[in-house]
Amino acid sequence: MQKTKTEYSNFERTPVVLPEMEQLLPPLSGEQFSALESDILENGCYAPIIVNEDMVVIDGHNRLRICEKHGLPYKMLVFSFANLLEVKQWALDTQKGRRNLDKWELGQIALRLKPDIEARARANQGTRTDLSVNSPKSYPPTDN
């Protein structure tokens, strides 16, 4: 993941919401959403919506929904990710510190990432090139 230093306003570009990303984390409670909405209405949306280079929303789905509902301006900050799995892992790591997610909720989120992690592992199988460097030269077979 890398911050590209590219920033857009909602007047310049339109973000894309993928249900897969929006549903990655459990929704805010009604009380949490109301508190966020009140804060944004009072102070504006001071935290940028994080998007990838394709303008897909990575972080800030609730802020985006509130701003669009009330016609408020917001900024989008572009981050570059290697793939969708890296996006999901970054979103999860970022939210761990922001939300009061219990271990069960974190486990449920991790289970959603499991197929992507397994697919990446299968794709990488057999691609190591460092084994011959670290292993001793071949030894003759022995009969025991």
DOSEDREN-978137 format. One record per atom (N, C-alpha, C): residue in three letters; atom name; x, y, z. Coordinates in steps of 0.1 Angstrom, whole numbers, plus 5000, padded with zeros to 4 digits. Each point is the difference from the previous one (the first is absolute). Layout:
BEGIN
[rec ALA,CA,[X,Y,Z]]
...
***
This chain:
BEGIN
[rec MET,N,[5008,4988,5000]]
[rec MET,CA,[4992,5012,5000]]
[rec MET,C,[5009,5012,5000]]
[rec GLN,N,[4996,5010,4992]]
[rec GLN,CA,[5007,5012,5000]]
[rec GLN,C,[4991,5012,4997]]
[rec LYS,N,[5002,5010,5008]]
[rec LYS,CA,[4992,5013,4998]]
[rec LYS,C,[5006,5007,4988]]
[rec THR,N,[4991,5003,4990]]
[rec THR,CA,[5005,5006,4988]]
[rec THR,C,[5001,5015,5000]]
[rec LYS,N,[4995,5006,5011]]
[rec LYS,CA,[5000,5015,5001]]
[rec LYS,C,[4990,5006,4990]]
[rec THR,N,[4992,4992,4994]]
[rec THR,CA,[4990,5006,4991]]
[rec THR,C,[4987,5002,5008]]
[rec GLU,N,[4994,5011,4999]]
[rec GLU,CA,[4988,5003,5007]]
[rec GLU,C,[4990,5006,4991]]
[rec TYR,N,[4987,4996,5002]]
[rec TYR,CA,[4989,5005,4992]]
[rec TYR,C,[4989,5005,5009]]
[rec SER,N,[4992,5009,4995]]
[rec SER,CA,[4988,5004,5007]]
[rec SER,C,[4989,4993,4993]]
[rec ASN,N,[4988,4999,5007]]
[rec ASN,CA,[4989,4993,4994]]
[rec ASN,C,[4994,5008,4987]]
[rec PHE,N,[5005,5012,4998]]
[rec PHE,CA,[4996,5008,4988]]
[rec PHE,C,[5009,4996,4988]]
[rec GLU,N,[5012,4994,5003]]
[rec GLU,CA,[5009,4996,4989]]
[rec GLU,C,[4998,4986,4995]]
[rec ARG,N,[4997,4991,5010]]
[rec ARG,CA,[4999,4986,4996]]
[rec ARG,C,[4989,4993,5008]]
[rec THR,N,[4995,4989,4995]]
[rec THR,CA,[4989,4993,5007]]
[rec THR,C,[5005,4987,5005]]
[rec PRO,N,[4999,4997,5013]]
[rec PRO,CA,[5005,4988,5005]]
[rec PRO,C,[4991,4988,4997]]
[rec VAL,N,[5005,4988,5000]]
[rec VAL,CA,[4993,4988,4997]]
[rec VAL,C,[4999,4992,5013]]
[rec VAL,N,[4988,4995,5003]]
[rec VAL,CA,[4998,4992,5012]]
[rec VAL,C,[4998,4985,4996]]
[rec LEU,N,[5009,4991,5004]]
[rec LEU,CA,[4999,4986,4998]]
[rec LEU,C,[4993,4994,5012]]
[rec PRO,N,[4989,4993,4998]]
[rec PRO,CA,[4993,4993,5011]]
[rec PRO,C,[5010,4991,5008]]
[rec GLU,N,[5009,4994,4993]]
[rec GLU,CA,[5010,4991,5007]]
[rec GLU,C,[5009,5008,5010]]
[rec MET,N,[5003,5012,4997]]
[rec MET,CA,[5008,5008,5009]]
[rec MET,C,[4991,5007,5011]]
[rec GLU,N,[4988,5004,4996]]
[rec GLU,CA,[4991,5007,5009]]
[rec GLU,C,[4996,4990,5011]]
[rec GLN,N,[4998,4987,4997]]
[rec GLN,CA,[4995,4990,5009]]
[rec GLN,C,[5012,4993,5007]]
[rec LEU,N,[5012,5004,4998]]
[rec LEU,CA,[5011,4993,5006]]
[rec LEU,C,[5000,5000,5015]]
[rec LEU,N,[4996,5012,5005]]
[rec LEU,CA,[5000,5002,5015]]
[rec LEU,C,[4985,5001,5004]]
[rec PRO,N,[4998,4996,5013]]
[rec PRO,CA,[4986,5001,5005]]
[rec PRO,C,[4995,5015,4999]]
[rec PRO,N,[4987,5002,4998]]
[rec PRO,CA,[4995,5014,5000]]
[rec PRO,C,[5001,5007,5013]]
[rec LEU,N,[5001,5013,5000]]
[rec LEU,CA,[4999,5007,5012]]
[rec LEU,C,[4986,4998,5007]]
[rec SER,N,[5000,5001,5013]]
[rec SER,CA,[4987,5000,5007]]
[rec SER,C,[4993,5013,4996]]
[rec GLY,N,[4987,5000,5003]]
[rec GLY,CA,[4992,5012,4997]]
[rec GLY,C,[5006,5012,5008]]
[rec GLU,N,[5004,4997,5012]]
[rec GLU,CA,[5005,5011,5009]]
[rec GLU,C,[5014,5005,4994]]
[rec GLN,N,[5008,4991,4996]]
[rec GLN,CA,[5013,5004,4994]]
[rec GLN,C,[4998,5008,4987]]
[rec PHE,N,[4991,4995,4992]]
[rec PHE,CA,[4997,5007,4987]]
[rec PHE,C,[4995,5014,5003]]
[rec SER,N,[4991,5001,5009]]
[rec SER,CA,[4994,5014,5004]]
[rec SER,C,[5010,5009,5005]]
[rec ALA,N,[5010,4995,5008]]
[rec ALA,CA,[5010,5008,5006]]
[rec ALA,C,[5009,5005,4989]]
[rec LEU,N,[5004,4991,4990]]
[rec LEU,CA,[5008,5004,4989]]
[rec LEU,C,[4993,5010,4991]]
[rec GLU,N,[4987,4998,4998]]
[rec GLU,CA,[4992,5010,4992]]
[rec GLU,C,[5000,5013,5006]]
[rec SER,N,[4998,5001,5013]]
[rec SER,CA,[4999,5012,5008]]
[rec SER,C,[5013,5008,4999]]
[rec ASP,N,[5011,4992,5001]]
[rec ASP,CA,[5014,5006,5000]]
[rec ASP,C,[5002,5006,4986]]
[rec ILE,N,[4997,4993,4989]]
[rec ILE,CA,[5002,5005,4987]]
[rec ILE,C,[4992,5012,4997]]
[rec LEU,N,[4987,5000,5004]]
[rec LEU,CA,[4991,5011,4998]]
[rec LEU,C,[5005,5012,5007]]
[rec GLU,N,[5006,4998,5012]]
[rec GLU,CA,[5005,5012,5008]]
[rec GLU,C,[5014,5005,4995]]
[rec ASN,N,[5009,4990,4997]]
[rec ASN,CA,[5014,5004,4997]]
[rec ASN,C,[5004,4997,4985]]
[rec GLY,N,[4992,4995,4992]]
[rec GLY,CA,[5004,4996,4987]]
[rec GLY,C,[5007,4987,5000]]
[rec CYS,N,[5002,4995,4988]]
[rec CYS,CA,[5007,4987,4998]]
[rec CYS,C,[5015,5003,4999]]
[rec TYR,N,[5007,5000,5012]]
[rec TYR,CA,[5014,5004,5001]]
[rec TYR,C,[5009,4988,4997]]
[rec ALA,N,[4996,4988,5000]]
[rec ALA,CA,[5008,4988,4997]]
[rec ALA,C,[4997,4996,4986]]
[rec PRO,N,[5010,4999,4992]]
[rec PRO,CA,[4998,4997,4985]]
[rec PRO,C,[4994,4985,4999]]
[rec ILE,N,[4993,4998,4989]]
[rec ILE,CA,[4996,4987,4996]]
[rec ILE,C,[5012,4994,4993]]
[rec ILE,N,[5004,4987,5004]]
[rec ILE,CA,[5011,4994,4993]]
[rec ILE,C,[4995,4992,4989]]
[rec VAL,N,[5006,5002,4988]]
[rec VAL,CA,[4996,4993,4988]]
[rec VAL,C,[5013,4994,4994]]
[rec ASN,N,[4998,4990,4991]]
[rec ASN,CA,[5012,4995,4993]]
[rec ASN,C,[5000,5007,4986]]
[rec GLU,N,[5010,4996,4992]]
[rec GLU,CA,[5002,5007,4987]]
[rec GLU,C,[4988,4999,4991]]
[rec ASP,N,[4991,4991,5002]]
[rec ASP,CA,[4988,4998,4992]]
[rec ASP,C,[4988,5007,5006]]
[rec MET,N,[5003,5008,5010]]
[rec MET,CA,[4990,5008,5008]]
[rec MET,C,[4990,4992,5008]]
[rec VAL,N,[5004,4987,5003]]
[rec VAL,CA,[4992,4991,5008]]
[rec VAL,C,[5002,5005,5015]]
[rec VAL,N,[4989,5001,5007]]
[rec VAL,CA,[5001,5004,5014]]
[rec VAL,C,[5006,4989,5008]]
[rec ILE,N,[5011,5003,5008]]
[rec ILE,CA,[5006,4990,5008]]
[rec ILE,C,[4997,5003,5015]]
[rec ASP,N,[4999,5012,5004]]
[rec ASP,CA,[4997,5004,5013]]
[rec ASP,C,[4992,5013,5000]]
[rec GLY,N,[4989,5000,5008]]
[rec GLY,CA,[4992,5012,5001]]
[rec GLY,C,[4986,4998,4994]]
[rec HIS,N,[4995,4988,4999]]
[rec HIS,CA,[4987,4998,4994]]
[rec HIS,C,[4989,5008,5008]]
[rec ASN,N,[5001,5000,5013]]
[rec ASN,CA,[4990,5007,5008]]
[rec ASN,C,[5001,5015,4998]]
[rec ARG,N,[5012,5005,5000]]
[rec ARG,CA,[5002,5014,4998]]
[rec ARG,C,[4995,5004,4986]]
[rec LEU,N,[5003,4992,4990]]
[rec LEU,CA,[4995,5003,4986]]
[rec LEU,C,[4985,5000,5000]]
[rec ARG,N,[4993,4990,5006]]
[rec ARG,CA,[4986,4999,5000]]
[rec ARG,C,[4993,5013,5007]]
[rec ILE,N,[5006,5004,5011]]
[rec ILE,CA,[4995,5012,5007]]
[rec ILE,C,[5002,5012,4991]]
[rec CYS,N,[5012,5002,4995]]
[rec CYS,CA,[5002,5012,4991]]
[rec CYS,C,[4991,5000,4988]]
[rec GLU,N,[4998,4989,4994]]
[rec GLU,CA,[4991,5000,4988]]
[rec GLU,C,[4986,5003,5004]]
[rec LYS,N,[4996,4994,5011]]
[rec LYS,CA,[4986,5002,5005]]
[rec LYS,C,[4997,5015,5003]]
[rec HIS,N,[5010,5007,5005]]
[rec HIS,CA,[4998,5014,5004]]
[rec HIS,C,[5006,5010,4990]]
[rec GLY,N,[5006,4995,4989]]
[rec GLY,CA,[5006,5009,4989]]
[rec GLY,C,[5012,5007,5005]]
[rec LEU,N,[5008,4994,5009]]
[rec LEU,CA,[5012,5006,5005]]
[rec LEU,C,[5012,4997,4992]]
[rec PRO,N,[5010,5009,4999]]
[rec PRO,CA,[5012,4997,4993]]
[rec PRO,C,[5009,4991,5008]]
[rec TYR,N,[5008,4992,4993]]
[rec TYR,CA,[5010,4992,5006]]
[rec TYR,C,[5012,4998,4991]]
[rec LYS,N,[5011,4996,5006]]
[rec LYS,CA,[5012,4997,4993]]
[rec LYS,C,[5002,4985,4999]]
[rec MET,N,[5007,4996,4989]]
[rec MET,CA,[5004,4986,4999]]
[rec MET,C,[5015,5000,4998]]
[rec LEU,N,[5007,4991,5007]]
[rec LEU,CA,[5014,4998,5000]]
[rec LEU,C,[5003,4986,4993]]
[rec VAL,N,[5008,5000,4990]]
[rec VAL,CA,[5003,4988,4992]]
[rec VAL,C,[5012,4993,5006]]
[rec PHE,N,[4998,4987,5002]]
[rec PHE,CA,[5010,4991,5004]]
[rec PHE,C,[5002,4989,4990]]
[rec SER,N,[5012,4995,4998]]
[rec SER,CA,[5003,4990,4990]]
[rec SER,C,[5001,4986,5007]]
[rec PHE,N,[4994,4990,4996]]
[rec PHE,CA,[5000,4987,5005]]
[rec PHE,C,[5004,4990,4990]]
[rec ALA,N,[5007,4989,5004]]
[rec ALA,CA,[5004,4990,4990]]
[rec ALA,C,[4988,4992,4995]]
[rec ASN,N,[4990,4997,5008]]
[rec ASN,CA,[4989,4992,4996]]
[rec ASN,C,[4989,5002,5011]]
[rec LEU,N,[4988,4994,4997]]
[rec LEU,CA,[4989,5001,5009]]
[rec LEU,C,[5002,4994,5013]]
[rec LEU,N,[5008,4990,5001]]
[rec LEU,CA,[5003,4994,5013]]
[rec LEU,C,[5007,5010,5009]]
[rec GLU,N,[5010,5007,4994]]
[rec GLU,CA,[5008,5010,5008]]
[rec GLU,C,[4990,5011,5004]]
[rec VAL,N,[4991,5004,4992]]
[rec VAL,CA,[4990,5010,5003]]
[rec VAL,C,[4992,4996,5013]]
[rec LYS,N,[4995,4987,4999]]
[rec LYS,CA,[4992,4995,5011]]
[rec LYS,C,[5008,4999,5013]]
[rec GLN,N,[5012,4996,4999]]
[rec GLN,CA,[5008,4998,5012]]
[rec GLN,C,[5003,5014,5006]]
[rec TRP,N,[5003,5010,4992]]
[rec TRP,CA,[5003,5014,5004]]
[rec TRP,C,[4987,5005,5007]]
[rec ALA,N,[4988,4998,4994]]
[rec ALA,CA,[4988,5006,5006]]
[rec ALA,C,[4998,4993,5013]]
[rec LEU,N,[5002,4987,5001]]
[rec LEU,CA,[4998,4994,5013]]
[rec LEU,C,[5010,5005,5011]]
[rec ASP,N,[5012,5001,4996]]
[rec ASP,CA,[5010,5005,5010]]
[rec ASP,C,[4997,5014,5004]]
[rec THR,N,[4996,5008,4991]]
[rec THR,CA,[4997,5014,5003]]
[rec THR,C,[4988,5001,5010]]
[rec GLN,N,[4990,4992,4997]]
[rec GLN,CA,[4988,5000,5009]]
[rec GLN,C,[5001,4994,5013]]
[rec LYS,N,[5010,4991,5002]]
[rec LYS,CA,[5002,4994,5013]]
[rec LYS,C,[5002,5010,5011]]
[rec GLY,N,[5008,5011,4996]]
[rec GLY,CA,[5003,5010,5010]]
[rec GLY,C,[4989,5010,5002]]
[rec ARG,N,[4990,5001,4991]]
[rec ARG,CA,[4990,5010,5000]]
[rec ARG,C,[4987,4995,5007]]
[rec ARG,N,[4997,4988,4998]]
[rec ARG,CA,[4987,4995,5004]]
[rec ARG,C,[5003,4990,5012]]
[rec ASN,N,[4989,4998,5008]]
[rec ASN,CA,[5001,4991,5011]]
[rec ASN,C,[4995,4986,4995]]
[rec LEU,N,[5008,4994,4991]]
[rec LEU,CA,[4996,4987,4995]]
[rec LEU,C,[5005,4989,5010]]
[rec ASP,N,[4991,4991,5003]]
[rec ASP,CA,[5005,4989,5009]]
[rec ASP,C,[5006,4989,4992]]
[rec LYS,N,[5006,4991,5007]]
[rec LYS,CA,[5008,4989,4994]]
[rec LYS,C,[4991,4992,4990]]
[rec TRP,N,[4988,4998,5004]]
[rec TRP,CA,[4991,4992,4991]]
[rec TRP,C,[4998,5008,4987]]
[rec GLU,N,[4997,5013,5000]]
[rec GLU,CA,[4998,5008,4988]]
[rec GLU,C,[5013,5000,4992]]
[rec LEU,N,[5012,5001,5006]]
[rec LEU,CA,[5012,5000,4993]]
[rec LEU,C,[5002,4986,4993]]
[rec GLY,N,[4996,4990,5007]]
[rec GLY,CA,[5001,4986,4994]]
[rec GLY,C,[4991,4999,4988]]
[rec GLN,N,[4988,5005,5001]]
[rec GLN,CA,[4991,4999,4989]]
[rec GLN,C,[5005,5008,4988]]
[rec ILE,N,[5007,5011,5002]]
[rec ILE,CA,[5006,5008,4989]]
[rec ILE,C,[5011,4992,4994]]
[rec ALA,N,[5008,4994,5008]]
[rec ALA,CA,[5012,4992,4996]]
[rec ALA,C,[4995,4988,4991]]
[rec LEU,N,[4989,4994,5004]]
[rec LEU,CA,[4994,4989,4992]]
[rec LEU,C,[4996,5004,4987]]
[rec ARG,N,[4995,5012,4998]]
[rec ARG,CA,[4997,5006,4987]]
[rec ARG,C,[5012,5001,4991]]
[rec LEU,N,[5012,5003,5006]]
[rec LEU,CA,[5012,5001,4992]]
[rec LEU,C,[5006,4987,4997]]
[rec LYS,N,[4997,4989,5007]]
[rec LYS,CA,[5006,4987,4998]]
[rec LYS,C,[5000,4996,4986]]
[rec PRO,N,[4989,5000,4992]]
[rec PRO,CA,[5001,4995,4986]]
[rec PRO,C,[5010,5008,4992]]
[rec ASP,N,[5001,5013,5002]]
[rec ASP,CA,[5010,5008,4992]]
[rec ASP,C,[5014,4997,5004]]
[rec ILE,N,[5002,4998,5013]]
[rec ILE,CA,[5014,4996,5005]]
[rec ILE,C,[5004,4986,4994]]
[rec GLU,N,[4990,4991,5001]]
[rec GLU,CA,[5003,4986,4994]]
[rec GLU,C,[5003,5001,4985]]
[rec ALA,N,[4992,5008,4993]]
[rec ALA,CA,[5002,5001,4986]]
[rec ALA,C,[5014,5006,4997]]
[rec ARG,N,[5004,5010,5007]]
[rec ARG,CA,[5013,5005,4998]]
[rec ARG,C,[5011,4990,5003]]
[rec ALA,N,[4999,4992,5011]]
[rec ALA,CA,[5009,4990,5004]]
[rec ALA,C,[5001,4990,4989]]
[rec ARG,N,[4989,4995,4994]]
[rec ARG,CA,[5000,4990,4989]]
[rec ARG,C,[5008,5006,4988]]
[rec ALA,N,[4997,5013,4997]]
[rec ALA,CA,[5007,5006,4988]]
[rec ALA,C,[5015,5001,5002]]
[rec ASN,N,[5004,5002,5013]]
[rec ASN,CA,[5014,5001,5003]]
[rec ASN,C,[5008,4987,5002]]
[rec GLN,N,[4992,4989,5001]]
[rec GLN,CA,[5007,4987,5002]]
[rec GLN,C,[5010,4997,4989]]
[rec GLY,N,[5011,4995,5005]]
[rec GLY,CA,[5011,4996,4990]]
[rec GLY,C,[5007,5012,4994]]
[rec THR,N,[4999,5012,5005]]
[rec THR,CA,[5007,5011,4994]]
[rec THR,C,[5012,5005,5008]]
[rec ARG,N,[5003,4993,5011]]
[rec ARG,CA,[5012,5003,5008]]
[rec ARG,C,[5012,4998,4992]]
[rec THR,N,[5010,5009,5000]]
[rec THR,CA,[5012,4998,4993]]
[rec THR,C,[5012,5001,5009]]
[rec ASP,N,[4998,5001,5013]]
[rec ASP,CA,[5011,5001,5009]]
[rec ASP,C,[5004,4987,5007]]
[rec LEU,N,[4993,4989,4997]]
[rec LEU,CA,[5003,4988,5007]]
[rec LEU,C,[5013,4994,4997]]
[rec SER,N,[5004,5000,4987]]
[rec SER,CA,[5013,4994,4996]]
[rec SER,C,[5012,5008,5006]]
[rec VAL,N,[4998,5013,5002]]
[rec VAL,CA,[5011,5008,5005]]
[rec VAL,C,[5003,4996,5015]]
[rec ASN,N,[4989,4997,5007]]
[rec ASN,CA,[5002,4997,5014]]
[rec ASN,C,[5002,4986,5003]]
[rec SER,N,[4998,4991,4991]]
[rec SER,CA,[5001,4986,5003]]
[rec SER,C,[5014,4995,4996]]
[rec PRO,N,[5005,4990,5007]]
[rec PRO,CA,[5013,4994,4997]]
[rec PRO,C,[5000,4994,4986]]
[rec LYS,N,[5012,4999,4994]]
[rec LYS,CA,[5001,4993,4987]]
[rec LYS,C,[4995,4986,5001]]
[rec SER,N,[4996,4994,4990]]
[rec SER,CA,[4994,4987,5001]]
[rec SER,C,[5009,4990,5005]]
[rec TYR,N,[4995,4991,5008]]
[rec TYR,CA,[5007,4989,5006]]
[rec TYR,C,[4996,4987,4993]]
[rec PRO,N,[5009,4991,4999]]
[rec PRO,CA,[4996,4987,4994]]
[rec PRO,C,[4990,4993,5009]]
[rec PRO,N,[4991,4993,4994]]
[rec PRO,CA,[4990,4993,5008]]
[rec PRO,C,[5006,4989,5009]]
[rec THR,N,[4994,4998,5011]]
[rec THR,CA,[5005,4989,5009]]
[rec THR,C,[4990,4989,5001]]
[rec ASP,N,[5005,4988,5002]]
[rec ASP,CA,[4991,4989,5003]]
[rec ASP,C,[5000,4997,5015]]
[rec ASN,N,[4989,5000,5006]]
[rec ASN,CA,[5000,4996,5014]]
[rec ASN,C,[4993,4987,5003]]
***
